[in-house]
Amino acid sequence: MGDLDASASYWVDIAEYDLKTAEAMLATERYLYVGFMCRQTIERFFKAYYVRMIRDTPPDSDIDIAVIVDKLDGDYLDQQARLFKLRRSVDLRIEPVLIEYGQDPSGFLIEIMDTGHVIYPPPAQQRNL
């Protein structure tokens, strides 16, 4: 039971983070991204609800891929949009998440590094392979 409660809390935390991102995008009049982040928020709240009510892990609906960079060149939203355009040629279920080292107050990057799978190591790690 404890793992499911932690899972539901995880989805709520991510949904709240997405909602704050939507609010930030609204303040900068980036309306396309407001809509996208609101969709993300709703999906993640539904996953939390599913876990709490069904008492099971929600089915996968997408493939989250973290793109972690040392330094972001240019506008974050422009780069995020480029990633979404690139994914169209691979698989529409892919949801790229762009993260810059040192710019993640939510702790999401730490979660990714602890539980994710490296599919393309950063240059420093490539030298050690």
Backbone atoms as SQL, in Angstrom:
CREATE TABLE atoms (id INTEGER PRIMARY KEY, chain TEXT, resi INTEGER, resn TEXT, atom TEXT, x REAL, y REAL, z REAL);
INSERT INTO atoms VALUES
  (1, 'A', 1, 'MET', 'N', 0.815, -1.194, 0.000),
  (2, 'A', 1, 'MET', 'CA', 0.000, 0.000, 0.000),
  (3, 'A', 1, 'MET', 'C', 0.859, 1.258, 0.000),
  (4, 'A', 2, 'GLY', 'N', 1.941, 1.249, 0.738),
  (5, 'A', 2, 'GLY', 'CA', 2.792, 2.426, 0.832),
  (6, 'A', 2, 'GLY', 'C', 3.353, 2.872, -0.503),
  (7, 'A', 3, 'ASP', 'N', 3.747, 1.906, -1.336),
  (8, 'A', 3, 'ASP', 'CA', 4.280, 2.243, -2.658),
  (9, 'A', 3, 'ASP', 'C', 3.230, 2.929, -3.524),
  (10, 'A', 4, 'LEU', 'N', 1.983, 2.480, -3.444),
  (11, 'A', 4, 'LEU', 'CA', 0.921, 3.099, -4.227),
  (12, 'A', 4, 'LEU', 'C', 0.628, 4.511, -3.736),
  (13, 'A', 5, 'ASP', 'N', 0.669, 4.714, -2.424),
  (14, 'A', 5, 'ASP', 'CA', 0.470, 6.061, -1.892),
  (15, 'A', 5, 'ASP', 'C', 1.592, 6.989, -2.350),
  (16, 'A', 6, 'ALA', 'N', 2.810, 6.477, -2.363),
  (17, 'A', 6, 'ALA', 'CA', 3.944, 7.271, -2.843),
  (18, 'A', 6, 'ALA', 'C', 3.797, 7.566, -4.328),
  (19, 'A', 7, 'SER', 'N', 3.288, 6.605, -5.080),
  (20, 'A', 7, 'SER', 'CA', 3.074, 6.800, -6.508),
  (21, 'A', 7, 'SER', 'C', 2.031, 7.883, -6.755),
  (22, 'A', 8, 'ALA', 'N', 0.940, 7.845, -6.026),
  (23, 'A', 8, 'ALA', 'CA', -0.101, 8.866, -6.178),
  (24, 'A', 8, 'ALA', 'C', 0.448, 10.238, -5.816),
  (25, 'A', 9, 'SER', 'N', 1.212, 10.317, -4.743),
  (26, 'A', 9, 'SER', 'CA', 1.816, 11.593, -4.343),
  (27, 'A', 9, 'SER', 'C', 2.784, 12.104, -5.408),
  (28, 'A', 10, 'TYR', 'N', 3.527, 11.200, -6.014),
  (29, 'A', 10, 'TYR', 'CA', 4.445, 11.570, -7.091),
  (30, 'A', 10, 'TYR', 'C', 3.671, 12.236, -8.231),
  (31, 'A', 11, 'TRP', 'N', 2.559, 11.612, -8.664),
  (32, 'A', 11, 'TRP', 'CA', 1.776, 12.167, -9.775),
  (33, 'A', 11, 'TRP', 'C', 1.187, 13.523, -9.413),
  (34, 'A', 12, 'VAL', 'N', 0.757, 13.687, -8.171),
  (35, 'A', 12, 'VAL', 'CA', 0.229, 14.983, -7.733),
  (36, 'A', 12, 'VAL', 'C', 1.335, 16.036, -7.754),
  (37, 'A', 13, 'ASP', 'N', 2.516, 15.686, -7.257),
  (38, 'A', 13, 'ASP', 'CA', 3.639, 16.631, -7.255),
  (39, 'A', 13, 'ASP', 'C', 3.989, 17.081, -8.670),
  (40, 'A', 14, 'ILE', 'N', 4.060, 16.142, -9.606),
  (41, 'A', 14, 'ILE', 'CA', 4.390, 16.478, -10.990),
  (42, 'A', 14, 'ILE', 'C', 3.271, 17.323, -11.605),
  (43, 'A', 15, 'ALA', 'N', 2.018, 16.998, -11.304),
  (44, 'A', 15, 'ALA', 'CA', 0.886, 17.780, -11.829),
  (45, 'A', 15, 'ALA', 'C', 0.950, 19.221, -11.318),
  (46, 'A', 16, 'GLU', 'N', 1.254, 19.387, -10.042),
  (47, 'A', 16, 'GLU', 'CA', 1.351, 20.741, -9.485),
  (48, 'A', 16, 'GLU', 'C', 2.513, 21.510, -10.114),
  (49, 'A', 17, 'TYR', 'N', 3.608, 20.829, -10.370),
  (50, 'A', 17, 'TYR', 'CA', 4.753, 21.447, -11.048),
  (51, 'A', 17, 'TYR', 'C', 4.354, 21.893, -12.458),
  (52, 'A', 18, 'ASP', 'N', 3.638, 21.017, -13.187),
  (53, 'A', 18, 'ASP', 'CA', 3.179, 21.354, -14.529),
  (54, 'A', 18, 'ASP', 'C', 2.219, 22.543, -14.507),
  (55, 'A', 19, 'LEU', 'N', 1.355, 22.604, -13.502),
  (56, 'A', 19, 'LEU', 'CA', 0.415, 23.712, -13.399),
  (57, 'A', 19, 'LEU', 'C', 1.155, 25.029, -13.151),
  (58, 'A', 20, 'LYS', 'N', 2.166, 24.989, -12.309),
  (59, 'A', 20, 'LYS', 'CA', 2.973, 26.205, -12.079),
  (60, 'A', 20, 'LYS', 'C', 3.680, 26.630, -13.365),
  (61, 'A', 21, 'THR', 'N', 4.131, 25.651, -14.135),
  (62, 'A', 21, 'THR', 'CA', 4.757, 25.961, -15.423),
  (63, 'A', 21, 'THR', 'C', 3.739, 26.604, -16.351),
  (64, 'A', 22, 'ALA', 'N', 2.512, 26.093, -16.371),
  (65, 'A', 22, 'ALA', 'CA', 1.449, 26.681, -17.196),
  (66, 'A', 22, 'ALA', 'C', 1.182, 28.126, -16.783),
  (67, 'A', 23, 'GLU', 'N', 1.178, 28.376, -15.482),
  (68, 'A', 23, 'GLU', 'CA', 0.961, 29.744, -14.997),
  (69, 'A', 23, 'GLU', 'C', 2.093, 30.669, -15.437),
  (70, 'A', 24, 'ALA', 'N', 3.322, 30.169, -15.406),
  (71, 'A', 24, 'ALA', 'CA', 4.465, 30.972, -15.858),
  (72, 'A', 24, 'ALA', 'C', 4.368, 31.264, -17.350),
  (73, 'A', 25, 'MET', 'N', 3.929, 30.271, -18.113),
  (74, 'A', 25, 'MET', 'CA', 3.767, 30.471, -19.556),
  (75, 'A', 25, 'MET', 'C', 2.636, 31.456, -19.849),
  (76, 'A', 26, 'LEU', 'N', 1.583, 31.420, -19.052),
  (77, 'A', 26, 'LEU', 'CA', 0.481, 32.355, -19.220),
  (78, 'A', 26, 'LEU', 'C', 0.961, 33.787, -18.970),
  (79, 'A', 27, 'ALA', 'N', 1.790, 33.960, -17.948),
  (80, 'A', 27, 'ALA', 'CA', 2.308, 35.295, -17.625),
  (81, 'A', 27, 'ALA', 'C', 3.176, 35.854, -18.753),
  (82, 'A', 28, 'THR', 'N', 3.791, 34.966, -19.541),
  (83, 'A', 28, 'THR', 'CA', 4.645, 35.414, -20.652),
  (84, 'A', 28, 'THR', 'C', 3.932, 35.306, -21.999),
  (85, 'A', 29, 'GLU', 'N', 2.620, 35.042, -21.953),
  (86, 'A', 29, 'GLU', 'CA', 1.777, 34.967, -23.148),
  (87, 'A', 29, 'GLU', 'C', 2.218, 33.894, -24.138),
  (88, 'A', 30, 'ARG', 'N', 2.716, 32.777, -23.621),
  (89, 'A', 30, 'ARG', 'CA', 3.090, 31.626, -24.464),
  (90, 'A', 30, 'ARG', 'C', 1.917, 30.652, -24.425),
  (91, 'A', 31, 'TYR', 'N', 0.838, 30.995, -25.110),
  (92, 'A', 31, 'TYR', 'CA', -0.440, 30.306, -24.973),
  (93, 'A', 31, 'TYR', 'C', -0.413, 28.854, -25.437),
  (94, 'A', 32, 'LEU', 'N', 0.321, 28.546, -26.487),
  (95, 'A', 32, 'LEU', 'CA', 0.407, 27.164, -26.942),
  (96, 'A', 32, 'LEU', 'C', 0.939, 26.273, -25.817),
  (97, 'A', 33, 'TYR', 'N', 1.940, 26.765, -25.108),
  (98, 'A', 33, 'TYR', 'CA', 2.538, 25.982, -24.027),
  (99, 'A', 33, 'TYR', 'C', 1.641, 25.927, -22.803),
  (100, 'A', 34, 'VAL', 'N', 0.828, 26.960, -22.616),
  (101, 'A', 34, 'VAL', 'CA', -0.148, 26.927, -21.524),
  (102, 'A', 34, 'VAL', 'C', -1.085, 25.736, -21.737),
  (103, 'A', 35, 'GLY', 'N', -1.597, 25.625, -22.969),
  (104, 'A', 35, 'GLY', 'CA', -2.495, 24.510, -23.274),
  (105, 'A', 35, 'GLY', 'C', -1.831, 23.168, -23.076),
  (106, 'A', 36, 'PHE', 'N', -0.593, 23.054, -23.555),
  (107, 'A', 36, 'PHE', 'CA', 0.122, 21.790, -23.422),
  (108, 'A', 36, 'PHE', 'C', 0.335, 21.434, -21.950),
  (109, 'A', 37, 'MET', 'N', 0.785, 22.409, -21.155),
  (110, 'A', 37, 'MET', 'CA', 1.063, 22.119, -19.753),
  (111, 'A', 37, 'MET', 'C', -0.230, 21.825, -18.986),
  (112, 'A', 38, 'CYS', 'N', -1.324, 22.460, -19.369),
  (113, 'A', 38, 'CYS', 'CA', -2.604, 22.143, -18.726),
  (114, 'A', 38, 'CYS', 'C', -3.029, 20.708, -19.046),
  (115, 'A', 39, 'ARG', 'N', -2.800, 20.271, -20.298),
  (116, 'A', 39, 'ARG', 'CA', -3.089, 18.888, -20.662),
  (117, 'A', 39, 'ARG', 'C', -2.246, 17.930, -19.822),
  (118, 'A', 40, 'GLN', 'N', -0.965, 18.277, -19.662),
  (119, 'A', 40, 'GLN', 'CA', -0.072, 17.456, -18.841),
  (120, 'A', 40, 'GLN', 'C', -0.583, 17.398, -17.400),
  (121, 'A', 41, 'THR', 'N', -1.001, 18.544, -16.883),
  (122, 'A', 41, 'THR', 'CA', -1.499, 18.620, -15.510),
  (123, 'A', 41, 'THR', 'C', -2.693, 17.696, -15.319),
  (124, 'A', 42, 'ILE', 'N', -3.641, 17.775, -16.237),
  (125, 'A', 42, 'ILE', 'CA', -4.847, 16.941, -16.144),
  (126, 'A', 42, 'ILE', 'C', -4.488, 15.460, -16.225),
  (127, 'A', 43, 'GLU', 'N', -3.620, 15.103, -17.164),
  (128, 'A', 43, 'GLU', 'CA', -3.220, 13.697, -17.304),
  (129, 'A', 43, 'GLU', 'C', -2.585, 13.185, -16.013),
  (130, 'A', 44, 'ARG', 'N', -1.742, 13.980, -15.411),
  (131, 'A', 44, 'ARG', 'CA', -1.040, 13.518, -14.199),
  (132, 'A', 44, 'ARG', 'C', -1.977, 13.455, -12.993),
  (133, 'A', 45, 'PHE', 'N', -2.923, 14.391, -12.896),
  (134, 'A', 45, 'PHE', 'CA', -3.917, 14.291, -11.823),
  (135, 'A', 45, 'PHE', 'C', -4.795, 13.055, -12.015),
  (136, 'A', 46, 'PHE', 'N', -5.141, 12.729, -13.257),
  (137, 'A', 46, 'PHE', 'CA', -5.900, 11.505, -13.515),
  (138, 'A', 46, 'PHE', 'C', -5.101, 10.270, -13.110),
  (139, 'A', 47, 'LYS', 'N', -3.802, 10.281, -13.347),
  (140, 'A', 47, 'LYS', 'CA', -2.979, 9.139, -12.941),
  (141, 'A', 47, 'LYS', 'C', -2.973, 8.995, -11.418),
  (142, 'A', 48, 'ALA', 'N', -2.874, 10.108, -10.704),
  (143, 'A', 48, 'ALA', 'CA', -2.924, 10.060, -9.240),
  (144, 'A', 48, 'ALA', 'C', -4.274, 9.514, -8.774),
  (145, 'A', 49, 'TYR', 'N', -5.341, 9.983, -9.397),
  (146, 'A', 49, 'TYR', 'CA', -6.686, 9.511, -9.066),
  (147, 'A', 49, 'TYR', 'C', -6.809, 8.010, -9.329),
  (148, 'A', 50, 'TYR', 'N', -6.290, 7.566, -10.473),
  (149, 'A', 50, 'TYR', 'CA', -6.319, 6.151, -10.834),
  (150, 'A', 50, 'TYR', 'C', -5.620, 5.315, -9.755),
  (151, 'A', 51, 'VAL', 'N', -4.443, 5.745, -9.357),
  (152, 'A', 51, 'VAL', 'CA', -3.682, 4.993, -8.349),
  (153, 'A', 51, 'VAL', 'C', -4.458, 4.929, -7.034),
  (154, 'A', 52, 'ARG', 'N', -5.037, 6.051, -6.629),
  (155, 'A', 52, 'ARG', 'CA', -5.760, 6.089, -5.348),
  (156, 'A', 52, 'ARG', 'C', -7.057, 5.281, -5.386),
  (157, 'A', 53, 'MET', 'N', -7.767, 5.309, -6.499),
  (158, 'A', 53, 'MET', 'CA', -9.070, 4.644, -6.567),
  (159, 'A', 53, 'MET', 'C', -8.967, 3.172, -6.982),
  (160, 'A', 54, 'ILE', 'N', -8.122, 2.866, -7.958),
  (161, 'A', 54, 'ILE', 'CA', -8.001, 1.502, -8.475),
  (162, 'A', 54, 'ILE', 'C', -6.993, 0.704, -7.665),
  (163, 'A', 55, 'ARG', 'N', -6.102, 1.404, -6.981),
  (164, 'A', 55, 'ARG', 'CA', -5.045, 0.788, -6.166),
  (165, 'A', 55, 'ARG', 'C', -4.109, -0.056, -7.034),
  (166, 'A', 56, 'ASP', 'N', -3.756, 0.513, -8.193),
  (167, 'A', 56, 'ASP', 'CA', -2.849, -0.156, -9.105),
  (168, 'A', 56, 'ASP', 'C', -2.074, 0.917, -9.858),
  (169, 'A', 57, 'THR', 'N', -0.976, 0.516, -10.474),
  (170, 'A', 57, 'THR', 'CA', -0.175, 1.433, -11.263),
  (171, 'A', 57, 'THR', 'C', -0.934, 1.813, -12.532),
  (172, 'A', 58, 'PRO', 'N', -0.960, 3.101, -12.873),
  (173, 'A', 58, 'PRO', 'CA', -1.686, 3.485, -14.096),
  (174, 'A', 58, 'PRO', 'C', -0.996, 2.942, -15.335),
  (175, 'A', 59, 'PRO', 'N', -1.779, 2.657, -16.364),
  (176, 'A', 59, 'PRO', 'CA', -1.162, 2.174, -17.607),
  (177, 'A', 59, 'PRO', 'C', -0.317, 3.275, -18.239),
  (178, 'A', 60, 'ASP', 'N', 0.751, 2.875, -18.914),
  (179, 'A', 60, 'ASP', 'CA', 1.598, 3.853, -19.594),
  (180, 'A', 60, 'ASP', 'C', 0.855, 4.439, -20.780),
  (181, 'A', 61, 'SER', 'N', 0.943, 5.761, -20.898),
  (182, 'A', 61, 'SER', 'CA', 0.287, 6.416, -22.017),
  (183, 'A', 61, 'SER', 'C', 1.289, 7.153, -22.886),
  (184, 'A', 62, 'ASP', 'N', 2.522, 7.193, -22.426),
  (185, 'A', 62, 'ASP', 'CA', 3.529, 7.919, -23.182),
  (186, 'A', 62, 'ASP', 'C', 4.924, 7.419, -22.809),
  (187, 'A', 63, 'ILE', 'N', 5.901, 7.976, -23.445),
  (188, 'A', 63, 'ILE', 'CA', 7.296, 7.634, -23.179),
  (189, 'A', 63, 'ILE', 'C', 7.997, 8.935, -22.817),
  (190, 'A', 64, 'ASP', 'N', 8.312, 9.126, -21.547),
  (191, 'A', 64, 'ASP', 'CA', 9.000, 10.343, -21.123),
  (192, 'A', 64, 'ASP', 'C', 10.497, 10.175, -21.339),
  (193, 'A', 65, 'ILE', 'N', 11.091, 11.133, -22.018),
  (194, 'A', 65, 'ILE', 'CA', 12.533, 11.130, -22.246),
  (195, 'A', 65, 'ILE', 'C', 13.090, 12.456, -21.749),
  (196, 'A', 66, 'ALA', 'N', 13.985, 12.381, -20.779),
  (197, 'A', 66, 'ALA', 'CA', 14.626, 13.587, -20.256),
  (198, 'A', 66, 'ALA', 'C', 15.831, 13.928, -21.133),
  (199, 'A', 67, 'VAL', 'N', 15.865, 15.155, -21.576),
  (200, 'A', 67, 'VAL', 'CA', 17.014, 15.678, -22.309),
  (201, 'A', 67, 'VAL', 'C', 17.695, 16.637, -21.339),
  (202, 'A', 68, 'ILE', 'N', 18.830, 16.202, -20.818),
  (203, 'A', 68, 'ILE', 'CA', 19.516, 16.957, -19.769),
  (204, 'A', 68, 'ILE', 'C', 20.742, 17.628, -20.385),
  (205, 'A', 69, 'VAL', 'N', 20.812, 18.942, -20.236),
  (206, 'A', 69, 'VAL', 'CA', 21.894, 19.709, -20.845),
  (207, 'A', 69, 'VAL', 'C', 22.672, 20.461, -19.770),
  (208, 'A', 70, 'ASP', 'N', 23.969, 20.679, -20.042),
  (209, 'A', 70, 'ASP', 'CA', 24.784, 21.468, -19.119),
  (210, 'A', 70, 'ASP', 'C', 24.328, 22.918, -19.114),
  (211, 'A', 71, 'LYS', 'N', 24.136, 23.470, -20.314),
  (212, 'A', 71, 'LYS', 'CA', 23.719, 24.863, -20.455),
  (213, 'A', 71, 'LYS', 'C', 22.757, 24.943, -21.624),
  (214, 'A', 72, 'LEU', 'N', 21.649, 25.591, -21.404),
  (215, 'A', 72, 'LEU', 'CA', 20.650, 25.756, -22.448),
  (216, 'A', 72, 'LEU', 'C', 21.005, 26.961, -23.304),
  (217, 'A', 73, 'ASP', 'N', 21.138, 26.733, -24.597),
  (218, 'A', 73, 'ASP', 'CA', 21.390, 27.828, -25.529),
  (219, 'A', 73, 'ASP', 'C', 20.059, 28.302, -26.089),
  (220, 'A', 74, 'GLY', 'N', 19.753, 29.569, -25.911),
  (221, 'A', 74, 'GLY', 'CA', 18.514, 30.116, -26.447),
  (222, 'A', 74, 'GLY', 'C', 17.354, 29.991, -25.482),
  (223, 'A', 75, 'ASP', 'N', 16.177, 30.254, -25.996),
  (224, 'A', 75, 'ASP', 'CA', 14.947, 30.256, -25.220),
  (225, 'A', 75, 'ASP', 'C', 14.511, 28.825, -24.892),
  (226, 'A', 76, 'TYR', 'N', 14.164, 28.580, -23.644),
  (227, 'A', 76, 'TYR', 'CA', 13.751, 27.253, -23.200),
  (228, 'A', 76, 'TYR', 'C', 12.579, 26.732, -24.025),
  (229, 'A', 77, 'LEU', 'N', 11.564, 27.569, -24.204),
  (230, 'A', 77, 'LEU', 'CA', 10.369, 27.109, -24.901),
  (231, 'A', 77, 'LEU', 'C', 10.631, 26.822, -26.371),
  (232, 'A', 78, 'ASP', 'N', 11.499, 27.596, -26.990),
  (233, 'A', 78, 'ASP', 'CA', 11.854, 27.318, -28.381),
  (234, 'A', 78, 'ASP', 'C', 12.569, 25.973, -28.503),
  (235, 'A', 79, 'GLN', 'N', 13.458, 25.694, -27.558),
  (236, 'A', 79, 'GLN', 'CA', 14.178, 24.417, -27.573),
  (237, 'A', 79, 'GLN', 'C', 13.230, 23.250, -27.288),
  (238, 'A', 80, 'GLN', 'N', 12.308, 23.465, -26.347),
  (239, 'A', 80, 'GLN', 'CA', 11.332, 22.415, -26.031),
  (240, 'A', 80, 'GLN', 'C', 10.466, 22.130, -27.262),
  (241, 'A', 81, 'ALA', 'N', 10.060, 23.182, -27.962),
  (242, 'A', 81, 'ALA', 'CA', 9.258, 23.004, -29.171),
  (243, 'A', 81, 'ALA', 'C', 10.035, 22.216, -30.231),
  (244, 'A', 82, 'ARG', 'N', 11.331, 22.481, -30.358),
  (245, 'A', 82, 'ARG', 'CA', 12.164, 21.734, -31.315),
  (246, 'A', 82, 'ARG', 'C', 12.185, 20.255, -30.977),
  (247, 'A', 83, 'LEU', 'N', 12.284, 19.936, -29.679),
  (248, 'A', 83, 'LEU', 'CA', 12.283, 18.530, -29.266),
  (249, 'A', 83, 'LEU', 'C', 10.963, 17.845, -29.638),
  (250, 'A', 84, 'PHE', 'N', 9.862, 18.543, -29.450),
  (251, 'A', 84, 'PHE', 'CA', 8.568, 17.958, -29.798),
  (252, 'A', 84, 'PHE', 'C', 8.439, 17.762, -31.300),
  (253, 'A', 85, 'LYS', 'N', 8.994, 18.659, -32.070),
  (254, 'A', 85, 'LYS', 'CA', 8.971, 18.488, -33.528),
  (255, 'A', 85, 'LYS', 'C', 9.823, 17.280, -33.933),
  (256, 'A', 86, 'LEU', 'N', 10.977, 17.108, -33.301),
  (257, 'A', 86, 'LEU', 'CA', 11.858, 15.970, -33.603),
  (258, 'A', 86, 'LEU', 'C', 11.193, 14.639, -33.283),
  (259, 'A', 87, 'ARG', 'N', 10.462, 14.589, -32.203),
  (260, 'A', 87, 'ARG', 'CA', 9.862, 13.321, -31.784),
  (261, 'A', 87, 'ARG', 'C', 8.829, 12.827, -32.782),
  (262, 'A', 88, 'ARG', 'N', 8.241, 13.740, -33.562),
  (263, 'A', 88, 'ARG', 'CA', 7.224, 13.345, -34.545),
  (264, 'A', 88, 'ARG', 'C', 7.746, 12.290, -35.514),
  (265, 'A', 89, 'SER', 'N', 9.042, 12.362, -35.830),
  (266, 'A', 89, 'SER', 'CA', 9.603, 11.406, -36.786),
  (267, 'A', 89, 'SER', 'C', 9.992, 10.087, -36.126),
  (268, 'A', 90, 'VAL', 'N', 9.861, 10.002, -34.808),
  (269, 'A', 90, 'VAL', 'CA', 10.239, 8.785, -34.093),
  (270, 'A', 90, 'VAL', 'C', 8.998, 8.067, -33.549),
  (271, 'A', 91, 'ASP', 'N', 8.282, 8.725, -32.630),
  (272, 'A', 91, 'ASP', 'CA', 7.126, 8.109, -31.999),
  (273, 'A', 91, 'ASP', 'C', 6.338, 9.214, -31.290),
  (274, 'A', 92, 'LEU', 'N', 5.074, 9.364, -31.616),
  (275, 'A', 92, 'LEU', 'CA', 4.269, 10.440, -31.038),
  (276, 'A', 92, 'LEU', 'C', 4.001, 10.259, -29.546),
  (277, 'A', 93, 'ARG', 'N', 4.264, 9.074, -29.026),
  (278, 'A', 93, 'ARG', 'CA', 4.084, 8.878, -27.577),
  (279, 'A', 93, 'ARG', 'C', 5.216, 9.489, -26.772),
  (280, 'A', 94, 'ILE', 'N', 6.309, 9.845, -27.419),
  (281, 'A', 94, 'ILE', 'CA', 7.459, 10.426, -26.717),
  (282, 'A', 94, 'ILE', 'C', 7.098, 11.823, -26.227),
  (283, 'A', 95, 'GLU', 'N', 7.384, 12.058, -24.960),
  (284, 'A', 95, 'GLU', 'CA', 7.222, 13.383, -24.375),
  (285, 'A', 95, 'GLU', 'C', 8.590, 13.817, -23.842),
  (286, 'A', 96, 'PRO', 'N', 9.295, 14.635, -24.614),
  (287, 'A', 96, 'PRO', 'CA', 10.612, 15.077, -24.152),
  (288, 'A', 96, 'PRO', 'C', 10.489, 16.088, -23.014),
  (289, 'A', 97, 'VAL', 'N', 11.375, 15.947, -22.044),
  (290, 'A', 97, 'VAL', 'CA', 11.434, 16.864, -20.911),
  (291, 'A', 97, 'VAL', 'C', 12.828, 17.469, -20.920),
  (292, 'A', 98, 'LEU', 'N', 12.920, 18.759, -21.165),
  (293, 'A', 98, 'LEU', 'CA', 14.200, 19.454, -21.255),
  (294, 'A', 98, 'LEU', 'C', 14.572, 20.004, -19.883),
  (295, 'A', 99, 'ILE', 'N', 15.749, 19.618, -19.404),
  (296, 'A', 99, 'ILE', 'CA', 16.202, 20.046, -18.081),
  (297, 'A', 99, 'ILE', 'C', 17.640, 20.534, -18.184),
  (298, 'A', 100, 'GLU', 'N', 17.899, 21.672, -17.573),
  (299, 'A', 100, 'GLU', 'CA', 19.249, 22.216, -17.505),
  (300, 'A', 100, 'GLU', 'C', 19.800, 21.957, -16.103),
  (301, 'A', 101, 'TYR', 'N', 21.024, 21.403, -16.048),
  (302, 'A', 101, 'TYR', 'CA', 21.655, 21.164, -14.747),
  (303, 'A', 101, 'TYR', 'C', 21.628, 22.450, -13.926),
  (304, 'A', 102, 'GLY', 'N', 21.308, 22.314, -12.646),
  (305, 'A', 102, 'GLY', 'CA', 21.300, 23.460, -11.743),
  (306, 'A', 102, 'GLY', 'C', 20.065, 24.335, -11.855),
  (307, 'A', 103, 'GLN', 'N', 19.123, 23.973, -12.720),
  (308, 'A', 103, 'GLN', 'CA', 17.923, 24.790, -12.916),
  (309, 'A', 103, 'GLN', 'C', 16.649, 23.991, -12.661),
  (310, 'A', 104, 'ASP', 'N', 16.678, 23.106, -11.675),
  (311, 'A', 104, 'ASP', 'CA', 15.530, 22.244, -11.417),
  (312, 'A', 104, 'ASP', 'C', 15.200, 22.248, -9.924),
  (313, 'A', 105, 'PRO', 'N', 14.542, 23.313, -9.451),
  (314, 'A', 105, 'PRO', 'CA', 14.239, 23.385, -8.016),
  (315, 'A', 105, 'PRO', 'C', 13.259, 22.324, -7.529),
  (316, 'A', 106, 'SER', 'N', 12.528, 21.679, -8.447),
  (317, 'A', 106, 'SER', 'CA', 11.547, 20.667, -8.040),
  (318, 'A', 106, 'SER', 'C', 12.202, 19.369, -7.586),
  (319, 'A', 107, 'GLY', 'N', 13.453, 19.143, -7.993),
  (320, 'A', 107, 'GLY', 'CA', 14.111, 17.884, -7.672),
  (321, 'A', 107, 'GLY', 'C', 13.809, 16.777, -8.666),
  (322, 'A', 108, 'PHE', 'N', 13.126, 17.111, -9.753),
  (323, 'A', 108, 'PHE', 'CA', 12.767, 16.121, -10.771),
  (324, 'A', 108, 'PHE', 'C', 14.008, 15.491, -11.387),
  (325, 'A', 109, 'LEU', 'N', 15.049, 16.282, -11.596),
  (326, 'A', 109, 'LEU', 'CA', 16.287, 15.755, -12.171),
  (327, 'A', 109, 'LEU', 'C', 16.897, 14.684, -11.271),
  (328, 'A', 110, 'ILE', 'N', 16.889, 14.907, -9.985),
  (329, 'A', 110, 'ILE', 'CA', 17.423, 13.911, -9.040),
  (330, 'A', 110, 'ILE', 'C', 16.641, 12.606, -9.159),
  (331, 'A', 111, 'GLU', 'N', 15.313, 12.718, -9.259),
  (332, 'A', 111, 'GLU', 'CA', 14.469, 11.527, -9.429),
  (333, 'A', 111, 'GLU', 'C', 14.826, 10.791, -10.716),
  (334, 'A', 112, 'ILE', 'N', 15.033, 11.546, -11.779),
  (335, 'A', 112, 'ILE', 'CA', 15.395, 10.936, -13.060),
  (336, 'A', 112, 'ILE', 'C', 16.740, 10.227, -12.949),
  (337, 'A', 113, 'MET', 'N', 17.711, 10.894, -12.345),
  (338, 'A', 113, 'MET', 'CA', 19.044, 10.314, -12.232),
  (339, 'A', 113, 'MET', 'C', 19.037, 9.056, -11.348),
  (340, 'A', 114, 'ASP', 'N', 18.159, 9.034, -10.353),
  (341, 'A', 114, 'ASP', 'CA', 18.087, 7.881, -9.446),
  (342, 'A', 114, 'ASP', 'C', 17.323, 6.699, -10.051),
  (343, 'A', 115, 'THR', 'N', 16.290, 6.968, -10.852),
  (344, 'A', 115, 'THR', 'CA', 15.419, 5.886, -11.295),
  (345, 'A', 115, 'THR', 'C', 15.367, 5.693, -12.807),
  (346, 'A', 116, 'GLY', 'N', 15.883, 6.650, -13.570),
  (347, 'A', 116, 'GLY', 'CA', 15.803, 6.561, -15.024),
  (348, 'A', 116, 'GLY', 'C', 16.865, 5.653, -15.616),
  (349, 'A', 117, 'HIS', 'N', 16.796, 5.480, -16.911),
  (350, 'A', 117, 'HIS', 'CA', 17.751, 4.669, -17.647),
  (351, 'A', 117, 'HIS', 'C', 18.459, 5.554, -18.665),
  (352, 'A', 118, 'VAL', 'N', 19.785, 5.525, -18.667),
  (353, 'A', 118, 'VAL', 'CA', 20.562, 6.316, -19.616),
  (354, 'A', 118, 'VAL', 'C', 20.532, 5.619, -20.967),
  (355, 'A', 119, 'ILE', 'N', 20.050, 6.338, -21.983),
  (356, 'A', 119, 'ILE', 'CA', 20.041, 5.754, -23.322),
  (357, 'A', 119, 'ILE', 'C', 21.078, 6.401, -24.217),
  (358, 'A', 120, 'TYR', 'N', 21.567, 7.545, -23.822),
  (359, 'A', 120, 'TYR', 'CA', 22.648, 8.192, -24.559),
  (360, 'A', 120, 'TYR', 'C', 23.428, 9.002, -23.541),
  (361, 'A', 121, 'PRO', 'N', 24.572, 8.493, -23.101),
  (362, 'A', 121, 'PRO', 'CA', 25.293, 9.152, -22.010),
  (363, 'A', 121, 'PRO', 'C', 25.879, 10.496, -22.430),
  (364, 'A', 122, 'PRO', 'N', 25.999, 11.419, -21.458),
  (365, 'A', 122, 'PRO', 'CA', 26.643, 12.696, -21.758),
  (366, 'A', 122, 'PRO', 'C', 28.109, 12.479, -22.121),
  (367, 'A', 123, 'PRO', 'N', 28.724, 13.454, -22.807),
  (368, 'A', 123, 'PRO', 'CA', 30.120, 13.276, -23.270),
  (369, 'A', 123, 'PRO', 'C', 31.097, 12.831, -22.193),
  (370, 'A', 124, 'ALA', 'N', 30.978, 13.340, -20.990),
  (371, 'A', 124, 'ALA', 'CA', 31.902, 12.950, -19.925),
  (372, 'A', 124, 'ALA', 'C', 31.802, 11.456, -19.639),
  (373, 'A', 125, 'GLN', 'N', 30.576, 10.917, -19.660),
  (374, 'A', 125, 'GLN', 'CA', 30.401, 9.485, -19.418),
  (375, 'A', 125, 'GLN', 'C', 30.831, 8.669, -20.620),
  (376, 'A', 126, 'GLN', 'N', 30.697, 9.203, -21.817),
  (377, 'A', 126, 'GLN', 'CA', 31.084, 8.462, -23.016),
  (378, 'A', 126, 'GLN', 'C', 32.579, 8.150, -22.978),
  (379, 'A', 127, 'ARG', 'N', 33.376, 9.077, -22.460),
  (380, 'A', 127, 'ARG', 'CA', 34.829, 8.863, -22.409),
  (381, 'A', 127, 'ARG', 'C', 35.178, 7.700, -21.487),
  (382, 'A', 128, 'ASN', 'N', 34.307, 7.430, -20.497),
  (383, 'A', 128, 'ASN', 'CA', 34.573, 6.378, -19.539),
  (384, 'A', 128, 'ASN', 'C', 34.060, 5.014, -19.997),
  (385, 'A', 129, 'LEU', 'N', 33.401, 4.952, -21.138),
  (386, 'A', 129, 'LEU', 'CA', 32.833, 3.666, -21.582),
  (387, 'A', 129, 'LEU', 'C', 33.894, 2.738, -22.122);
